[in-house]
């Protein structure tokens, strides 16, 4: 007892070795492992996709190498209709996500697209109201007709700020569906605020906005306090009547209309014009809640008609209309890479 040394094992895959494993004698094995060690639980989930689909295997190798010296990174393969093959990754928080993305670019020279970060929800169906379905991706959510309820993770947020900025910080937290639980004046100048908030609301841009409203004079800390029931809906984005699964998001009912409208407006600016009209729609199930249209590039087909009968012009316009309609049915809309990132910055 008390000796320090090293072991040589025959383990081929480094992922099988976890920090906190108990090593015991093969002849006299112990029945109890050393207590106190748990697997890390990812809090924030996001999809990471290679910009070029041919780099998929290279990205997998890079992620596996990263995982060797960062045991808290969890990833599983997934595919998206819009982005091809990639990985669904679990992170400890938004900072962890940014570090992984930065390391992939610096150490492994991989340029990647990161989808909208979200958290892990618990869904319950009407058929089995006691059985938990884990929802890490908006596409995993059951149909609204069969859904009983959804629970989302809540956190206890502690913010320490100067007394001048209490109003700004409070209004930001209430906008993010937070409930104030405590307010303590540590000194005449300094206040500690405690809130119960949904984790999903802080994974987006909460920290940046907190620093903005407090001019940098706010420190933020949080700890998980379990799951609570919430009224959540899945908002899909449709381009030319096709769902773009990479832009789907699980949102609270109260925010769904606003965010759906903002998403459509943002995409309208970023999607280049085509030869045909592109409708951009936000939908909850089969119900369309917002719409914008990217207008078609048009040619003046009536330019050669000088004077003459109106029916001649009408005939040419009808012919053009039919062509546009046919084009729209077979047309494919290319989504620029900035469009996926822009959804993260809806408030800019």
C-alpha positions in Angstrom: 0.0 0.0 0.0 1.2 3.5 -0.8 3.6 2.4 -3.6 3.6 4.4 -6.8 4.2 2.6 -10.1 2.9 2.0 -13.6 1.0 -0.8 -15.3 1.4 -2.2 -18.8 -1.9 -3.4 -20.1 -2.9 -5.1 -23.3 -5.7 -2.7 -24.1 -5.9 -1.8 -27.7 -8.6 0.9 -27.6 -7.8 3.9 -25.3 -11.6 4.6 -25.1 -12.0 1.6 -22.8 -9.9 3.2 -20.1 -11.8 5.7 -18.1 -10.6 8.0 -15.3 -11.8 6.5 -12.0 -11.6 2.8 -13.1 -10.7 0.5 -10.3 -7.8 -1.9 -11.0 -7.8 -5.1 -9.1 -6.0 -8.5 -8.8 -7.2 -11.1 -11.3 -6.7 -14.0 -8.8 -8.4 -12.2 -5.8 -10.7 -9.7 -7.5 -12.5 -7.1 -5.3 -16.3 -7.0 -5.5 -16.6 -3.2 -4.9 -15.2 -0.5 -7.1 -13.9 2.7 -5.6 -16.9 5.0 -5.2 -17.4 8.6 -6.2 -16.6 8.4 -10.0 -19.4 8.9 -12.5 -19.5 9.2 -16.3 -19.6 12.8 -17.4 -23.0 13.9 -18.5 -23.1 16.1 -21.6 -25.3 19.2 -21.1 -25.4 20.7 -24.6 -25.8 18.8 -27.9 -24.8 20.0 -31.4 -24.2 18.4 -34.8 -20.7 18.8 -36.3 -20.4 18.2 -40.0 -17.5 18.4 -42.4 -17.9 21.2 -45.0 -16.9 18.7 -47.7 -18.7 15.4 -47.3 -15.6 13.5 -48.5 -13.8 14.5 -45.3 -16.1 12.5 -43.1 -13.6 9.7 -42.3 -10.9 12.3 -41.6 -13.3 14.1 -39.2 -14.0 10.8 -37.4 -10.3 10.1 -36.9 -9.8 13.7 -35.6 -12.7 13.3 -33.2 -11.3 10.0 -31.9 -7.9 11.6 -31.3 -9.5 14.5 -29.5 -11.4 12.1 -27.3 -8.2 10.5 -26.0 -7.2 13.7 -24.1 -10.8 15.0 -23.5 -12.9 12.3 -21.9 -15.9 14.6 -21.6 -16.4 14.7 -25.4 -19.2 12.3 -26.5 -20.2 11.7 -30.1 -22.3 9.4 -32.3 -22.6 9.3 -36.1 -25.7 10.9 -37.7 -26.8 12.0 -41.1 -28.7 15.1 -42.2 -30.5 15.6 -45.5 -29.0 19.1 -45.9 -25.5 18.5 -44.6 -24.7 14.8 -45.3 -22.9 12.7 -42.8 -21.6 14.1 -39.6 -21.6 13.6 -35.8 -24.0 14.4 -33.0 -21.7 15.6 -30.2 -22.4 16.1 -26.5 -20.5 18.9 -24.7 -20.3 20.1 -21.1 -21.3 23.7 -22.1 -21.0 26.3 -24.8 -17.4 27.1 -24.0 -16.5 23.4 -24.4 -18.2 23.4 -27.8 -16.2 26.4 -28.9 -12.9 24.8 -27.7 -13.6 21.6 -29.6 -14.5 23.5 -32.8 -11.3 25.6 -32.4 -9.1 22.5 -31.8 -10.5 20.7 -34.8 -9.6 23.7 -36.9 -6.1 24.4 -35.4 -4.8 20.9 -34.6 -6.4 18.8 -37.3 -7.0 21.5 -40.0 -10.7 20.5 -40.3 -13.3 23.1 -41.3 -16.6 22.1 -39.8 -20.2 23.3 -39.7 -21.8 23.4 -36.3 -25.6 23.1 -36.1 -27.8 25.0 -33.6 -26.9 23.7 -30.1 -29.7 22.2 -28.0 -30.1 20.2 -24.8 -31.4 16.8 -24.0 -35.1 16.5 -23.3 -37.4 13.8 -21.9 -40.5 13.0 -23.9 -43.4 10.9 -22.9 -46.0 9.4 -25.3 -49.7 8.8 -24.7 -49.2 5.1 -25.2 -46.5 4.7 -22.5 -46.8 7.8 -20.2 -44.2 6.5 -17.7 -41.5 5.5 -20.3 -38.8 8.1 -20.9 -37.8 8.8 -24.5 -34.5 10.7 -24.6 -34.6 13.5 -27.3 -31.2 14.9 -28.2 -32.2 16.0 -31.7 -35.4 17.8 -32.7 -36.2 15.1 -35.3 -36.4 12.5 -32.4 -39.5 14.2 -30.9 -42.6 12.1 -31.4 -45.6 13.4 -33.4 -47.6 16.1 -31.6 -50.7 13.8 -31.7 -49.0 11.0 -29.8 -47.0 13.2 -27.4 -48.1 13.3 -23.8 -45.6 15.8 -22.3 -42.0 17.0 -22.6 -39.7 17.7 -19.7 -36.6 20.0 -20.1 -33.5 20.4 -17.9 -33.6 23.4 -15.5 -30.6 25.1 -13.8 -30.1 27.3 -10.8 -28.3 30.4 -12.1 -26.3 32.6 -9.8 -25.4 36.1 -11.1 -23.3 38.6 -9.2 -23.4 42.1 -10.6 -23.3 45.8 -9.7 -26.5 47.3 -8.3 -26.8 49.7 -11.3 -27.4 46.8 -13.7 -29.9 44.7 -11.6 -32.9 45.9 -13.7 -31.2 45.0 -17.0 -30.0 41.6 -15.8 -33.5 40.8 -14.4 -35.3 41.7 -17.6 -32.8 39.5 -19.6 -33.4 36.5 -17.3 -37.2 36.9 -17.4 -37.1 37.2 -21.2 -35.2 33.8 -21.1 -38.1 32.3 -19.0 -36.2 32.6 -15.7 -37.9 32.9 -12.3 -36.1 34.9 -9.6 -35.7 32.9 -6.4 -33.4 35.2 -4.4 -31.8 38.6 -4.3 -29.1 39.4 -1.8 -27.1 42.6 -1.4 -23.5 41.5 -0.6 -22.4 45.1 -0.3 -24.1 48.4 -1.2 -22.7 48.1 -4.7 -22.9 44.4 -5.3 -25.9 42.1 -5.7 -26.3 38.4 -5.9 -29.3 37.2 -8.0 -30.6 33.6 -8.1 -32.8 32.3 -10.9 -34.4 29.0 -11.9 -34.0 28.9 -15.7 -34.3 26.3 -18.5 -30.9 25.2 -19.7 -32.0 25.5 -23.3 -32.3 29.3 -22.9 -28.7 29.8 -21.8 -26.9 27.7 -24.5 -27.6 30.2 -27.2 -26.4 33.7 -26.6 -27.2 34.2 -23.0 -23.7 34.8 -21.7 -22.8 37.3 -24.4 -26.0 39.3 -23.8 -25.4 39.2 -20.0 -22.0 40.8 -20.5 -23.5 43.4 -22.8 -26.4 44.5 -20.5 -24.0 44.7 -17.5 -21.1 46.2 -19.4 -19.0 43.3 -18.4 -19.7 43.6 -14.7 -21.6 40.3 -14.2 -20.3 36.9 -13.2 -22.4 33.9 -14.0 -22.5 30.4 -12.5 -25.0 27.6 -12.8 -25.8 24.1 -11.5 -28.4 21.6 -12.8 -31.6 21.1 -10.6 -33.4 18.4 -12.6 -36.1 18.1 -15.2 -39.4 20.1 -15.3 -42.4 19.9 -17.6 -42.6 22.5 -20.3 -44.8 23.3 -23.3 -42.3 22.7 -26.1 -43.0 22.5 -29.9 -40.8 21.5 -32.8 -40.4 24.3 -35.3 -39.4 23.1 -38.8 -38.0 25.3 -41.6 -39.2 24.5 -45.1 -37.4 25.7 -48.2 -39.4 25.2 -51.5 -41.8 22.9 -49.5 -38.8 20.6 -48.4 -38.0 20.4 -44.7 -34.4 21.3 -43.8 -33.7 19.1 -40.8 -30.5 21.0 -39.8 -32.5 24.1 -39.1 -35.2 22.4 -37.0 -35.4 23.6 -33.3 -37.3 22.7 -30.2 -38.8 25.9 -28.8 -41.2 27.0 -26.0 -44.7 27.7 -27.4 -44.4 31.4 -26.3 -41.3 32.0 -28.4 -42.1 29.8 -31.4 -43.8 32.4 -33.5 -41.2 35.2 -32.9 -38.2 32.9 -33.5 -39.9 31.3 -36.6 -40.5 34.7 -38.1 -36.9 35.9 -37.4 -35.5 32.7 -38.9 -37.5 33.2 -42.1 -36.4 36.8 -42.3 -32.8 36.0 -41.8 -32.8 33.2 -44.4 -34.5 35.5 -46.9 -31.4 37.8 -46.7 -28.9 34.9 -47.0 -30.4 32.6 -49.7 -29.4 33.8 -53.2 -32.1 34.4 -55.8 -32.9 31.7 -58.3 -34.8 31.5 -61.5 -37.9 30.6 -59.5 -39.7 31.9 -56.4 -38.4 30.2 -53.2 -40.9 30.1 -50.3 -39.3 30.0 -46.9 -41.7 28.7 -44.2 -41.6 28.0 -40.5 -44.0 25.3 -39.4 -45.2 23.6 -36.3 -46.4 20.2 -37.5 -48.6 20.9 -40.5 -49.4 24.5 -39.4 -47.4 27.3 -41.1 -46.6 30.0 -38.6 -44.3 32.3 -40.8 -43.4 32.8 -44.4 -41.1 34.9 -46.6 -40.5 34.6 -50.3 -37.2 35.0 -52.2 -38.3 36.5 -55.4 -37.3 35.0 -58.8 -34.9 36.6 -61.2 -37.1 37.6 -64.1 -36.6 38.4 -67.7 -38.7 41.1 -69.5 -40.4 38.8 -72.0 -42.7 41.5 -73.2 -39.9 43.9 -74.2 -40.2 43.0 -77.9 -44.0 43.7 -78.0 -44.3 47.3 -79.0 -48.0 48.3 -79.0 -50.2 45.6 -80.5 -52.9 43.5 -78.8 -52.8 42.9 -75.0 -53.5 39.2 -75.5 -50.1 38.8 -77.1 -48.4 40.1 -74.0 -50.6 38.0 -71.8 -49.7 34.9 -73.8 -46.0 35.5 -73.3 -46.4 36.1 -69.6 -48.5 33.0 -69.2 -45.8 31.0 -71.0 -43.1 32.4 -68.6 -45.3 31.6 -65.6 -45.7 28.0 -66.7 -41.9 27.7 -67.1 -41.2 29.1 -63.7 -43.8 26.7 -62.1 -42.1 23.7 -63.8 -38.7 25.0 -62.7 -39.8 25.3 -59.1 -41.1 21.7 -59.1 -37.7 20.3 -60.1 -35.5 23.1 -58.7 -33.1 22.5 -55.9 -32.2 25.2 -53.4 -28.6 25.5 -52.4 -28.2 26.7 -48.8 -25.1 28.8 -48.1 -23.0 27.8 -45.1 -23.6 31.2 -43.4 -27.4 30.4 -43.2 -26.7 27.6 -40.7 -24.6 29.9 -38.6 -27.0 32.9 -38.9 -29.7 31.1 -37.0 -27.4 31.2 -33.9 -27.3 35.0 -34.2 -30.9 35.9 -34.5 -30.7 38.9 -32.2 -27.9 40.7 -34.2 
